[in-house]
């Protein structure tokens, strides 16, 4: 072996033995309860749509527990219903609503027991809702829409399986359900009927019954590039799901530990976003709702309607004495992440 060969061999051995230093992916902690509308995080993780991020989704059934983890600096992103922001802000939680995730497209229903055929039939009776949640606002607005006072019924704070049992047992006259609880009640309770459902044009235009995505103020300000990448990964997952709905629904079902049938009941089967009970906003539509991209979102909603949603929800929480006053939308809303992605040419 000559000197040149010896030198090359030695160099190769040294390279082979040298330690390698891979850049660790940045950890992002995300939580939400068991709901297909949040399942796109599982697709983003499964398909590696944010390769330089370590997205970690934790199922936490109580949203207040998730927000408590935010307060403790142990959670970066929370997917939950979109009405919480004013309550959280008045409570001093360091959160921002950064996106409208999806809109109830029939998955929410006011289901009445036998003999209840109208809003008037419910006066003085008990209605099961999640007090302090969207279901309570949905019922209250529906009562006023039908010429009744929002407090003409007694609200009982029972939901999901407990509300199903209360309906079957006659403990409440009606309940606000999301799927699959509404469909199950209608099947199990003879004479039950749907008094209102969120696919009606009025509710779609109002945009009241919806899910949102929250980020901590620290995440948005001090880790802004990561916040943008995280949001982009979610929209990339939605786009991927639209092209691969069968596989996507299976990933969501596995991640959420739900049946594929229940996922399809909520999200649909074909990726159109209109054959299930939930309409999922794509990036541009969410940016329009936020006022961060030109044009109007669907269902006759208006550009920047997220501010109107804030005011509407806040006014209801004042009525229900959950908050003391209506604050400015910018106290709890962050729409610039969408604007920055849009201005950089991203379209989802």
MIROFI-7488 format. One record per atom (N, C-alpha, C): x, y, z; residue in three letters. Coordinates in steps of 0.05 Angstrom, whole numbers, padded with zeros to 5 digits, always signed. Atoms other than C-alpha are relative to their C-alpha. Example, Ala and Ser with C-alpha at 12.3 -4.5 7.8 and 13.67 -1.06 7.14 Angstrom:
BEGIN
+00018-00024+00000ALA/+00246-00090+00156ALA/+00018+00024+00000ALA/-00016-00024-00001SER/+00273-00021+00143SER/-00015+00022+00014SER/
// end
This chain:
BEGIN
+00017-00024+00000UNK/+00000+00000+00000UNK/+00018+00025+00000UNK/-00016-00024+00001UNK/+00030+00067-00020UNK/-00010+00021+00020UNK/+00006-00021-00021UNK/+00030+00130+00022UNK/-00028+00012-00005UNK/+00026-00012+00006UNK/-00031+00160-00014UNK/-00023-00018+00008UNK/+00021+00019-00007UNK/-00072+00097-00006UNK/-00003-00002+00030UNK/+00000+00002-00029UNK/-00052+00093+00067UNK/-00015+00024+00012UNK/+00012-00025-00010UNK/-00073+00166+00079UNK/-00031-00001-00005UNK/+00029+00000+00006UNK/-00141+00156+00044UNK/-00014-00021+00018UNK/+00012+00020-00017UNK/-00154+00092+00083UNK/-00003+00009+00029UNK/+00001-00011-00028UNK/-00137+00126+00149UNK/-00022+00020+00003UNK/+00021-00021-00001UNK/-00183+00184+00133UNK/-00028-00013+00000UNK/+00026+00013+00001UNK/-00240+00137+00116UNK/-00006-00013+00027UNK/+00004+00013-00026UNK/-00231+00099+00181UNK/-00007+00021+00022UNK/+00006-00021-00019UNK/-00231+00164+00221UNK/-00028+00010-00004UNK/+00027-00010+00005UNK/-00295+00187+00187UNK/-00020-00021+00010UNK/+00018+00021-00009UNK/-00327+00119+00201UNK/-00003-00001+00030UNK/+00000+00002-00029UNK/-00309+00122+00274UNK/-00010+00026+00013UNK/+00007-00026-00012UNK/-00326+00196+00284UNK/-00030+00000+00008UNK/+00029-00002-00008UNK/-00391+00210+00323UNK/-00015+00018-00018UNK/+00018-00017+00017UNK/-00449+00239+00284UNK/-00019+00015+00018UNK/+00017-00017-00017UNK/-00490+00296+00312UNK/-00024+00008-00017UNK/+00025-00007+00014UNK/-00562+00297+00285UNK/-00015+00022+00016UNK/+00015-00022-00013UNK/-00603+00359+00299UNK/-00026-00011+00010UNK/+00025+00010-00012UNK/-00659+00340+00347UNK/-00023+00017-00009UNK/+00024-00014+00008UNK/-00728+00357+00323UNK/-00012+00015+00024UNK/+00011-00016-00022UNK/-00761+00412+00363UNK/-00027-00010+00009UNK/+00024+00012-00011UNK/-00815+00386+00408UNK/-00023+00020+00001UNK/+00024-00017-00002UNK/-00886+00415+00403UNK/-00021-00017+00013UNK/+00019+00015-00015UNK/-00937+00392+00454UNK/-00028+00010-00007UNK/+00028-00007+00009UNK/-01010+00390+00429UNK/-00019-00018+00015UNK/+00021+00016-00014UNK/-01073+00368+00465UNK/-00027+00006-00011UNK/+00028-00003+00008UNK/-01146+00359+00450UNK/-00016-00024+00010UNK/+00016+00023-00009UNK/-01204+00314+00469UNK/-00006-00018-00024UNK/+00006+00019+00021UNK/-01229+00254+00430UNK/-00021+00010-00019UNK/+00018-00013+00020UNK/-01259+00286+00368UNK/+00014-00001-00027UNK/-00013+00003+00026UNK/-01246+00271+00294UNK/+00010+00026-00012UNK/-00009-00026+00010UNK/-01240+00345+00279UNK/+00028+00008+00007UNK/-00027-00005-00009UNK/-01174+00345+00316UNK/+00019-00021-00010UNK/-00016+00023+00008UNK/-01149+00282+00283UNK/+00021+00006-00021UNK/-00020-00007+00020UNK/-01109+00318+00230UNK/+00028+00002+00012UNK/-00026+00001-00013UNK/-01054+00324+00281UNK/+00012-00028-00002UNK/-00010+00028+00003UNK/-01048+00248+00278UNK/+00011-00005-00028UNK/-00010+00003+00028UNK/-01041+00252+00202UNK/+00026+00014-00003UNK/-00025-00015+00002UNK/-00988+00305+00208UNK/+00024-00015+00012UNK/-00021+00015-00014UNK/-00949+00261+00256UNK/+00006-00026-00016UNK/-00003+00026+00014UNK/-00960+00195+00218UNK/+00015+00004-00026UNK/-00011-00004+00026UNK/-00940+00224+00151UNK/+00025+00018+00000UNK/-00024-00016-00002UNK/-00882+00266+00177UNK/-00002+00027-00015UNK/+00004-00025+00015UNK/-00910+00331+00150UNK/+00014+00024+00011UNK/-00017-00020-00011UNK/-00866+00372+00196UNK/+00026-00013+00008UNK/-00023+00017-00005UNK/-00800+00336+00190UNK/+00020+00011+00021UNK/-00018-00011-00020UNK/-00761+00384+00234UNK/-00013+00006+00027UNK/+00015-00003-00025UNK/-00814+00384+00289UNK/-00007-00028+00011UNK/+00009+00024-00014UNK/-00830+00330+00340UNK/-00028+00006+00011UNK/+00028-00005-00008UNK/-00906+00338+00343UNK/-00009-00022+00018UNK/+00009+00019-00019UNK/-00934+00304+00404UNK/-00029+00006+00008UNK/+00028-00005-00006UNK/-01010+00297+00410UNK/-00008-00016+00025UNK/+00009+00013-00024UNK/-01039+00281+00478UNK/-00031+00003+00002UNK/+00029-00001-00003UNK/-01113+00263+00486UNK/-00007+00007+00029UNK/+00009-00008-00027UNK/-01142+00300+00546UNK/-00030+00008-00003UNK/+00029-00003+00004UNK/-01218+00295+00552UNK/-00011+00026+00012UNK/+00010-00024-00013UNK/-01227+00356+00597UNK/+00016+00024-00011UNK/-00015-00023+00011UNK/-01209+00420+00559UNK/+00012+00018+00021UNK/-00011-00017-00022UNK/-01199+00457+00625UNK/+00027-00011+00010UNK/-00026+00012-00008UNK/-01143+00408+00642UNK/+00021+00008-00020UNK/-00019-00009+00020UNK/-01110+00425+00576UNK/+00008+00029+00004UNK/-00006-00028-00004UNK/-01115+00499+00589UNK/+00016+00005+00026UNK/-00016-00002-00024UNK/-01088+00489+00659UNK/+00029-00007-00005UNK/-00027+00007+00008UNK/-01027+00456+00627UNK/+00013+00023-00015UNK/-00009-00024+00013UNK/-01021+00518+00584UNK/+00010+00020+00021UNK/-00007-00019-00021UNK/-01021+00561+00646UNK/+00026-00008+00014UNK/-00024+00010-00013UNK/-00966+00517+00675UNK/+00024-00001-00018UNK/-00022+00000+00019UNK/-00923+00524+00613UNK/+00006-00028-00010UNK/-00005+00028+00008UNK/-00931+00449+00596UNK/-00014-00008-00025UNK/+00014+00006+00025UNK/-00972+00454+00532UNK/+00003+00024-00018UNK/-00004-00021+00020UNK/-00961+00493+00468UNK/-00025+00006-00016UNK/+00024-00003+00018UNK/-01024+00481+00427UNK/-00023-00016+00012UNK/+00024+00014-00009UNK/-01095+00463+00447UNK/-00021+00002-00022UNK/+00023+00000+00018UNK/-01150+00442+00399UNK/-00025-00004+00017UNK/+00024+00001-00016UNK/-01218+00456+00430UNK/-00022+00016-00014UNK/+00021-00016+00012UNK/-01284+00489+00417UNK/+00006+00030+00002UNK/-00009-00027+00005UNK/-01280+00561+00395UNK/-00012+00022+00018UNK/+00014-00021-00016UNK/-01322+00595+00448UNK/+00015+00007+00026UNK/-00013-00003-00026UNK/-01272+00590+00505UNK/+00017+00025+00003UNK/-00020-00021-00001UNK/-01226+00647+00487UNK/-00007+00023+00019UNK/+00005-00023-00018UNK/-01262+00705+00523UNK/+00001-00008+00029UNK/-00001+00009-00027UNK/-01268+00663+00586UNK/+00029-00004+00009UNK/-00028+00004-00007UNK/-01195+00644+00584UNK/+00015+00026+00003UNK/-00014-00026-00001UNK/-01172+00715+00571UNK/-00007+00014+00026UNK/+00008-00014-00024UNK/-01213+00743+00629UNK/+00012-00015+00025UNK/-00012+00015-00022UNK/-01184+00687+00673UNK/+00030+00004+00001UNK/-00028-00005+00000UNK/-01114+00710+00655UNK/+00017-00022-00013UNK/-00015+00021+00014UNK/-01095+00649+00613UNK/+00016+00012-00023UNK/-00017-00011+00021UNK/-01037+00664+00566UNK/-00004-00015-00027UNK/+00007+00015+00024UNK/-01072+00637+00503UNK/-00009+00020-00022UNK/+00011-00014+00023UNK/-01089+00661+00433UNK/-00015-00020-00017UNK/+00014+00016+00020UNK/-01142+00633+00386UNK/+00013+00007-00027UNK/-00015-00006+00024UNK/-01100+00626+00323UNK/-00014-00009-00026UNK/+00013+00010+00024UNK/-01148+00590+00276UNK/-00028-00011+00007UNK/+00025+00015+00000UNK/-01219+00568+00265UNK/+00005-00027-00014UNK/-00008+00025+00012UNK/-01210+00494+00253UNK/-00022-00012-00017UNK/+00022+00012+00016UNK/-01278+00469+00230UNK/-00027+00010+00011UNK/+00027-00010-00006UNK/-01352+00485+00230UNK/-00019-00023+00001UNK/+00020+00021-00003UNK/-01408+00441+00254UNK/-00018+00001-00025UNK/+00015+00001+00026UNK/-01444+00418+00190UNK/-00021-00021+00003UNK/+00021+00019-00005UNK/-01500+00379+00221UNK/+00006-00019+00022UNK/-00007+00018-00022UNK/-01462+00341+00274UNK/-00013+00008+00027UNK/+00013-00010-00024UNK/-01494+00385+00328UNK/-00030+00002-00005UNK/+00029+00000+00003UNK/-01569+00376+00340UNK/-00013+00005+00027UNK/+00018-00001-00024UNK/-01622+00395+00390UNK/-00020-00021-00003UNK/+00018+00023+00002UNK/-01658+00330+00401UNK/-00020+00001+00022UNK/+00021-00001-00020UNK/-01725+00329+00436UNK/-00012-00028+00005UNK/+00013+00025-00006UNK/-01761+00272+00471UNK/-00028-00001-00011UNK/+00028+00003+00010UNK/-01831+00247+00454UNK/-00018+00022+00011UNK/+00019-00020-00007UNK/-01885+00299+00454UNK/+00011+00028-00001UNK/-00012-00027+00003UNK/-01837+00358+00445UNK/+00004+00005-00030UNK/-00001-00005+00029UNK/-01847+00387+00376UNK/+00009+00028-00008UNK/-00008-00028+00006UNK/-01826+00460+00382UNK/+00014+00012+00024UNK/-00013-00015-00022UNK/-01787+00510+00424UNK/-00020+00006+00022UNK/+00020-00007-00020UNK/-01852+00530+00458UNK/-00006-00023+00019UNK/+00006+00024-00017UNK/-01862+00459+00483UNK/+00021-00004+00022UNK/-00022+00004-00020UNK/-01796+00465+00522UNK/-00001+00020+00023UNK/+00001-00021-00021UNK/-01815+00526+00564UNK/-00005-00013+00027UNK/+00002+00010-00027UNK/-01804+00510+00637UNK/+00011-00028+00004UNK/-00011+00027-00002UNK/-01772+00443+00622UNK/+00031+00000+00000UNK/-00029+00002-00003UNK/-01701+00418+00630UNK/+00013-00009-00026UNK/-00015+00006+00025UNK/-01651+00416+00572UNK/+00029-00005+00008UNK/-00028+00007-00007UNK/-01584+00381+00577UNK/+00019+00014-00019UNK/-00020-00013+00016UNK/-01525+00422+00553UNK/+00027-00002+00016UNK/-00025-00005-00013UNK/-01452+00432+00569UNK/+00000+00030+00009UNK/+00001-00028-00009UNK/-01458+00495+00612UNK/+00028+00013-00003UNK/-00025-00013+00006UNK/-01405+00545+00592UNK/+00013-00010-00026UNK/-00010+00011+00025UNK/-01398+00510+00525UNK/-00018+00009-00023UNK/+00015-00007+00024UNK/-01422+00519+00454UNK/-00029-00010+00000UNK/+00027+00011+00000UNK/-01482+00475+00465UNK/-00020+00018+00014UNK/+00018-00018-00015UNK/-01511+00524+00515UNK/-00006+00025-00017UNK/+00005-00023+00017UNK/-01502+00583+00467UNK/-00019-00008-00023UNK/+00017+00010+00022UNK/-01533+00541+00410UNK/-00029-00001+00009UNK/+00027+00002-00010UNK/-01595+00526+00452UNK/-00012+00028+00006UNK/+00010-00027-00007UNK/-01601+00598+00478UNK/-00006+00016-00025UNK/+00006-00015+00025UNK/-01596+00629+00408UNK/-00024-00011-00014UNK/+00023+00013+00013UNK/-01645+00578+00381UNK/-00026+00008+00013UNK/+00024-00009-00014UNK/-01696+00597+00435UNK/-00007+00028-00008UNK/+00005-00028+00008UNK/-01689+00671+00419UNK/-00009+00001-00029UNK/+00008+00001+00028UNK/-01694+00655+00345UNK/-00030-00008-00003UNK/+00028+00009+00000UNK/-01762+00623+00361UNK/-00018+00018+00018UNK/+00016-00019-00015UNK/-01786+00684+00401UNK/-00002-00005+00030UNK/+00001+00006-00028UNK/-01771+00657+00470UNK/+00025+00012+00014UNK/-00024-00009-00015UNK/-01725+00683+00525UNK/+00020-00023+00003UNK/-00021+00021-00001UNK/-01659+00646+00529UNK/-00001-00015+00026UNK/+00002+00013-00026UNK/-01674+00630+00602UNK/-00028-00011+00006UNK/+00027+00011-00004UNK/-01744+00602+00590UNK/+00001-00030+00005UNK/-00004+00028-00008UNK/-01715+00532+00601UNK/+00020-00001+00022UNK/-00020+00004-00020UNK/-01674+00503+00656UNK/+00023-00016-00012UNK/-00023+00014+00012UNK/-01604+00484+00633UNK/+00012-00019+00021UNK/-00012+00020-00018UNK/-01576+00420+00663UNK/+00027-00008-00012UNK/-00028+00004+00009UNK/-01501+00410+00658UNK/+00006-00030-00001UNK/-00007+00028+00005UNK/-01499+00338+00632UNK/+00004-00004-00030UNK/-00007+00002+00028UNK/-01468+00317+00567UNK/+00005-00029-00007UNK/-00009+00026+00012UNK/-01452+00258+00521UNK/-00016-00024+00011UNK/+00013+00024-00009UNK/-01467+00190+00551UNK/-00021+00005+00022UNK/+00019-00006-00022UNK/-01500+00220+00613UNK/-00025+00013-00011UNK/+00024-00013+00012UNK/-01546+00264+00570UNK/-00016-00021-00016UNK/+00014+00022+00014UNK/-01563+00203+00527UNK/-00017-00016+00019UNK/+00015+00015-00020UNK/-01583+00165+00589UNK/-00023+00016+00012UNK/+00021-00017-00010UNK/-01623+00224+00615UNK/-00023+00003-00019UNK/+00021-00001+00020UNK/-01661+00229+00550UNK/-00016-00026-00001UNK/+00013+00026+00001UNK/-01676+00155+00548UNK/-00018-00004+00025UNK/+00015+00004-00025UNK/-01699+00156+00621UNK/-00020+00022+00005UNK/+00020-00021-00003UNK/-01741+00219+00612UNK/+00008+00021+00020UNK/-00009-00020-00019UNK/-01698+00260+00659UNK/+00002+00028-00010UNK/+00000-00026+00013UNK/-01693+00317+00610UNK/-00018-00001-00024UNK/+00018-00001+00023UNK/-01740+00340+00555UNK/+00014+00001-00026UNK/-00015-00003+00025UNK/-01686+00355+00504UNK/+00030+00002+00008UNK/-00029-00003-00004UNK/-01611+00357+00496UNK/+00013+00010-00025UNK/-00017-00007+00023UNK/-01559+00388+00451UNK/+00021-00022-00001UNK/-00019+00022+00004UNK/-01518+00330+00423UNK/+00019+00006-00024UNK/-00017+00003+00024UNK/-01459+00321+00377UNK/+00002-00029-00005UNK/-00001+00028+00007UNK/-01447+00257+00340UNK/+00023-00015+00013UNK/+00023+00016+00009UNK/-01451+00200+00350UNK/-00024+00000+00019UNK/+00021+00002-00021UNK/-01495+00215+00411UNK/-00028+00008-00010UNK/+00026-00007+00011UNK/-01550+00250+00372UNK/-00013-00022-00016UNK/+00011+00022+00016UNK/-01558+00194+00322UNK/-00008-00024+00017UNK/+00006+00022-00018UNK/-01556+00142+00377UNK/-00026+00004+00016UNK/+00025-00007-00015UNK/-01611+00178+00416UNK/-00024-00004-00018UNK/+00023+00002+00019UNK/-01656+00182+00355UNK/-00007-00029-00006UNK/+00005+00028+00005UNK/-01647+00108+00343UNK/-00013-00014+00024UNK/+00007+00014-00024UNK/-01658+00088+00415UNK/-00027+00009+00013UNK/+00023-00012-00014UNK/-01715+00134+00436UNK/-00023+00004-00019UNK/+00023-00002+00018UNK/-01782+00124+00401UNK/-00014+00027+00005UNK/+00013-00025-00002UNK/-01816+00190+00386UNK/+00018+00024+00003UNK/-00019-00023-00001UNK/-01753+00232+00392UNK/+00002+00013-00028UNK/-00002-00014+00026UNK/-01740+00284+00338UNK/+00021+00022+00002UNK/-00019-00022+00001UNK/-01692+00338+00316UNK/-00015+00026-00003UNK/+00013-00027+00000UNK/-01715+00409+00332UNK/+00017+00020-00016UNK/-00019-00018+00015UNK/-01653+00444+00302UNK/+00026-00015-00004UNK/-00026+00013+00004UNK/-01588+00423+00272UNK/+00018+00020-00015UNK/-00020-00021+00008UNK/-01524+00461+00254UNK/+00005+00002-00029UNK/-00003-00002+00029UNK/-01528+00449+00179UNK/-00019+00021-00012UNK/+00018-00021+00010UNK/-01584+00500+00173UNK/+00016+00025-00007UNK/-00015-00023+00009UNK/-01561+00562+00135UNK/+00006+00021+00021UNK/-00004-00020-00020UNK/-01570+00608+00194UNK/+00025-00006+00017UNK/-00022+00008-00017UNK/-01521+00569+00237UNK/+00027+00000-00015UNK/-00024+00000+00016UNK/-01471+00560+00181UNK/+00011+00029-00004UNK/-00009-00028+00005UNK/-01470+00635+00167UNK/+00010+00012+00026UNK/-00009-00011-00026UNK/-01464+00653+00241UNK/+00027-00011+00008UNK/-00026+00012-00007UNK/-01405+00606+00249UNK/+00003-00004+00030UNK/-00001+00001-00030UNK/-01423+00597+00323UNK/+00011-00027+00009UNK/-00008+00026-00010UNK/-01415+00522+00331UNK/+00024-00010-00015UNK/-00024+00005+00014UNK/-01343+00511+00313UNK/+00023-00008+00019UNK/-00024+00006-00015UNK/-01275+00486+00336UNK/+00022+00019-00007UNK/-00023-00018+00005UNK/-01212+00526+00342UNK/+00026-00012+00009UNK/-00026+00008-00009UNK/-01138+00519+00353UNK/+00013+00023+00015UNK/-00012-00020-00018UNK/-01103+00556+00409UNK/+00030-00005+00003UNK/-00029+00002-00006UNK/-01030+00571+00421UNK/+00006+00018+00024UNK/-00008-00016-00023UNK/-00995+00598+00482UNK/+00013+00026-00011UNK/-00013-00025+00007UNK/-00971+00670+00479UNK/+00030-00003-00003UNK/-00029+00005+00001UNK/-00900+00646+00492UNK/+00007-00014-00026UNK/-00005+00015+00024UNK/-00904+00597+00434UNK/-00002+00018-00024UNK/+00004-00018+00023UNK/-00931+00650+00387UNK/+00022+00022-00002UNK/-00019-00022+00000UNK/-00881+00704+00407UNK/+00029-00009-00001UNK/-00028+00008-00003UNK/-00817+00668+00427UNK/+00008-00022-00018UNK/-00006+00023+00018UNK/-00822+00608+00380UNK/-00016+00003-00025UNK/+00018-00007+00021UNK/-00857+00642+00323UNK/+00004-00017-00025UNK/-00004+00016+00024UNK/-00824+00604+00266UNK/-00011-00028+00004UNK/+00010+00026-00007UNK/-00842+00539+00301UNK/-00031+00000-00001UNK/+00029-00003+00000UNK/-00914+00564+00310UNK/-00010-00001-00028UNK/+00008+00000+00028UNK/-00919+00577+00235UNK/+00002-00028-00012UNK/-00004+00027+00011UNK/-00891+00509+00218UNK/-00021-00019+00011UNK/+00020+00017-00012UNK/-00939+00476+00266UNK/-00028+00004-00013UNK/+00025-00006+00013UNK/-00999+00511+00236UNK/+00000-00010-00029UNK/-00002+00009+00027UNK/-00975+00495+00166UNK/-00002-00031-00001UNK/+00002+00029+00000UNK/-00968+00421+00184UNK/-00028-00009+00002UNK/+00028+00007-00003UNK/-01041+00419+00205UNK/-00014+00003-00027UNK/+00013-00004+00026UNK/-01064+00449+00139UNK/+00010-00019-00021UNK/-00010+00020+00019UNK/-01018+00403+00100UNK/-00013-00027+00005UNK/+00014+00025-00007UNK/-01051+00345+00138UNK/-00028+00000-00011UNK/+00027-00002+00011UNK/-01120+00370+00118UNK/+00000-00005-00030UNK/-00003+00003+00029UNK/-01098+00375+00045UNK/+00006-00030-00007UNK/-00007+00028+00005UNK/-01068+00305+00049UNK/-00025-00018+00003UNK/+00025+00015-00006UNK/-01133+00278+00079UNK/-00020+00003-00023UNK/+00019-00003+00022UNK/-01174+00308+00023UNK/+00007-00018-00024UNK/-00008+00017+00022UNK/-01133+00269-00027UNK/+00000-00030+00007UNK/-00001+00028-00009UNK/-01131+00205+00015UNK/-00019-00004+00024UNK/+00019+00000-00023UNK/-01195+00205+00057UNK/-00002-00028+00013UNK/+00003+00027-00012UNK/-01199+00129+00067UNK/+00023-00006+00019UNK/-00023+00005-00017UNK/-01128+00122+00094UNK/+00001+00021+00023UNK/+00000-00021-00020UNK/-01134+00189+00130UNK/-00020-00006+00023UNK/+00020+00006-00021UNK/-01198+00168+00167UNK/+00010-00023+00017UNK/-00010+00023-00016UNK/-01164+00103+00188UNK/+00022+00010+00019UNK/-00021-00011-00018UNK/-01104+00142+00216UNK/-00013+00015+00023UNK/+00014-00015-00021UNK/-01152+00188+00254UNK/-00014-00020+00019UNK/+00014+00020-00018UNK/-01193+00128+00280UNK/+00020-00013+00018UNK/-00020+00013-00017UNK/-01130+00094+00304UNK/+00011+00019+00021UNK/-00011-00020-00019UNK/-01102+00157+00336UNK/-00020+00008+00022UNK/+00021-00008-00020UNK/-01168+00175+00370UNK/-00013-00024+00014UNK/+00011+00025-00011UNK/-01184+00102+00387UNK/-00031+00001-00003UNK/+00028+00000+00008UNK/-01251+00109+00352UNK/-00004-00020-00023UNK/+00006+00016+00024UNK/-01286+00067+00300UNK/+00002+00017-00025UNK/-00001-00014+00025UNK/-01276+00086+00228UNK/-00028+00011-00007UNK/+00027-00009+00006UNK/-01352+00090+00222UNK/-00007+00026+00014UNK/+00006-00025-00015UNK/-01356+00144+00276UNK/+00016+00023-00011UNK/-00016-00022+00013UNK/-01299+00183+00243UNK/-00014+00009-00026UNK/+00014-00007+00025UNK/-01336+00179+00176UNK/-00026+00015+00005UNK/+00024-00014-00007UNK/-01400+00201+00210UNK/+00005+00030+00003UNK/-00007-00028-00005UNK/-01365+00266+00229UNK/+00014+00013-00023UNK/-00016-00012+00021UNK/-01315+00277+00173UNK/-00008-00007-00028UNK/+00007+00009+00027UNK/-01347+00241+00115UNK/+00020-00020-00011UNK/-00016+00022+00011UNK/-01317+00189+00069UNK/+00017+00009-00024UNK/-00012-00006+00027UNK/-01296+00226+00005UNK/+00019+00024+00000UNK/-00018-00023+00000UNK/-01254+00285+00028UNK/-00011+00026-00010UNK/+00013-00024+00011UNK/-01304+00335+00001UNK/-00005+00021+00022UNK/+00006-00016-00024UNK/-01316+00363+00072UNK/-00030+00007+00002UNK/+00029-00005-00001UNK/-01391+00364+00057UNK/-00017-00025+00002UNK/+00016+00025-00002UNK/-01411+00291+00063UNK/+00000-00011+00028UNK/+00001+00009-00028UNK/-01403+00287+00139UNK/-00014+00021+00016UNK/+00013-00019-00018UNK/-01425+00327+00199UNK/+00017+00024+00008UNK/-00019-00022-00007UNK/-01365+00374+00202UNK/+00012+00011-00025UNK/-00014-00012+00023UNK/-01339+00423+00151UNK/+00027+00010+00010UNK/-00027-00007-00008UNK/-01264+00429+00157UNK/+00010+00023-00017UNK/-00011-00023+00015UNK/-01234+00496+00138UNK/+00027-00007-00011UNK/-00027+00002+00010UNK/-01176+00493+00091UNK/+00015+00026+00007UNK/-00017-00022-00009UNK/-01119+00543+00099UNK/-00012+00027-00010UNK/+00009-00026+00011UNK/-01147+00598+00053UNK/-00026+00008+00014UNK/+00026-00007-00013UNK/-01217+00594+00084UNK/+00004+00009+00028UNK/-00006-00008-00027UNK/-01189+00598+00154UNK/+00013+00027+00001UNK/-00013-00026+00002UNK/-01145+00656+00134UNK/-00020+00022-00007UNK/+00021-00020+00006UNK/-01206+00692+00104UNK/-00017+00005+00024UNK/+00016-00004-00024UNK/-01246+00680+00167UNK/+00015+00017+00020UNK/-00017-00015-00018UNK/-01188+00710+00205UNK/+00005+00028-00011UNK/-00006-00026+00011UNK/-01184+00769+00158UNK/+00029+00003-00009UNK/-00028-00001+00006UNK/-01114+00750+00137UNK/+00006-00007-00030UNK/-00002+00005+00029UNK/-01127+00734+00063UNK/-00024+00012-00013UNK/+00022-00012+00014UNK/-01171+00766+00011UNK/-00023-00019-00006UNK/+00023+00017+00006UNK/-01241+00740-00004UNK/-00016-00007+00025UNK/+00017+00008-00022UNK/-01297+00713+00038UNK/+00000-00030+00004UNK/+00002+00028-00006UNK/-01301+00646+00073UNK/-00027-00011-00010UNK/+00025+00012+00011UNK/-01358+00597+00055UNK/-00024+00007+00017UNK/+00026-00001-00014UNK/-01431+00597+00076UNK/-00009+00029+00006UNK/+00007-00029-00003UNK/-01440+00673+00066UNK/+00012+00013+00025UNK/-00016-00013-00022UNK/-01391+00687+00122UNK/+00016+00023-00012UNK/-00014-00024+00009UNK/-01351+00751+00117UNK/+00030+00000+00008UNK/-00029-00002-00005UNK/-01277+00767+00115UNK/+00004+00012+00028UNK/-00006-00010-00027UNK/-01251+00776+00186UNK/-00022-00005+00020UNK/+00023+00005-00017UNK/-01314+00746+00217UNK/+00008-00010+00028UNK/-00009+00010-00026UNK/-01272+00718+00274UNK/-00004+00021+00022UNK/+00005-00022-00020UNK/-01279+00786+00308UNK/-00029+00001+00008UNK/+00029+00001-00006UNK/-01355+00783+00303UNK/-00006-00024+00018UNK/+00005+00024-00016UNK/-01353+00713+00331UNK/+00009+00005+00029UNK/-00009-00008-00027UNK/-01312+00738+00390UNK/-00020+00016+00015UNK/+00019-00018-00013UNK/-01362+00793+00405UNK/-00026-00015+00006UNK/+00025+00015-00004UNK/-01423+00747+00397UNK/+00003-00019+00024UNK/-00004+00019-00021UNK/-01395+00694+00443UNK/+00004+00014+00027UNK/-00004-00016-00024UNK/-01371+00746+00493UNK/-00026+00010+00012UNK/+00026-00011-00009UNK/-01440+00777+00497UNK/-00016-00022+00014UNK/+00015+00022-00013UNK/-01470+00709+00513UNK/+00013-00008+00027UNK/-00013+00007-00026UNK/-01419+00695+00567UNK/-00005+00021+00021UNK/+00008-00021-00020UNK/-01436+00762+00599UNK/-00028-00007+00010UNK/+00027+00007-00008UNK/-01510+00741+00599UNK/+00000-00024+00019UNK/-00001+00023-00017UNK/-01492+00674+00630UNK/+00019+00004+00024UNK/-00017-00008-00023UNK/-01446+00710+00680UNK/+00026-00016+00002UNK/-00027+00013+00000UNK/-01383+00673+00659UNK/+00022+00020-00001UNK/-00019-00022+00000UNK/-01347+00738+00645UNK/-00015+00026+00007UNK/+00012-00025-00009UNK/-01359+00810+00667UNK/-00005+00019-00023UNK/+00003-00019+00022UNK/-01350+00848+00602UNK/+00012-00010-00026UNK/-00010+00007+00027UNK/-01336+00843+00528UNK/+00026+00016-00005UNK/-00026-00012+00005UNK/-01263+00857+00514UNK/+00005+00002-00030UNK/-00007-00003+00028UNK/-01230+00876+00448UNK/+00010-00027-00011UNK/-00007+00026+00011UNK/-01220+00816+00401UNK/+00030-00005+00000UNK/-00028+00005+00001UNK/-01145+00827+00397UNK/+00012-00009+00026UNK/-00009+00010-00026UNK/-01140+00808+00470UNK/+00004-00031-00001UNK/-00001+00030+00000UNK/-01151+00735+00451UNK/+00004-00012-00027UNK/-00002+00010+00028UNK/-01142+00729+00375UNK/+00027+00007-00012UNK/-00026-00004+00014UNK/-01077+00721+00335UNK/-00004-00010-00028UNK/+00004+00008+00028UNK/-01088+00722+00260UNK/+00024+00005-00018UNK/-00023-00007+00016UNK/-01019+00744+00237UNK/+00015-00025-00009UNK/-00014+00025+00010UNK/-00993+00672+00232UNK/-00011-00008-00027UNK/+00012+00005+00026UNK/-01043+00661+00175UNK/+00010+00021-00020UNK/-00009-00021+00019UNK/-01023+00728+00144UNK/+00028-00005-00009UNK/-00027+00005+00007UNK/-00950+00711+00146UNK/+00003-00023-00019UNK/+00000+00023+00018UNK/-00961+00643+00114UNK/-00011+00008-00028UNK/+00012-00008+00025UNK/-01006+00673+00061UNK/+00019+00019-00016UNK/-00018-00019+00014UNK/-00957+00730+00045UNK/+00025-00014-00010UNK/-00024+00015+00010UNK/-00901+00678+00038UNK/-00007-00018-00023UNK/+00008+00016+00023UNK/-00942+00644-00017UNK/-00013-00026+00007UNK/+00012+00026-00007UNK/-00971+00586+00022UNK/-00030+00001-00005UNK/+00029+00001+00005UNK/-01041+00565+00001UNK/-00013-00026+00011UNK/+00011+00025-00011UNK/-01049+00498+00036UNK/+00003-00023-00019UNK/
// end
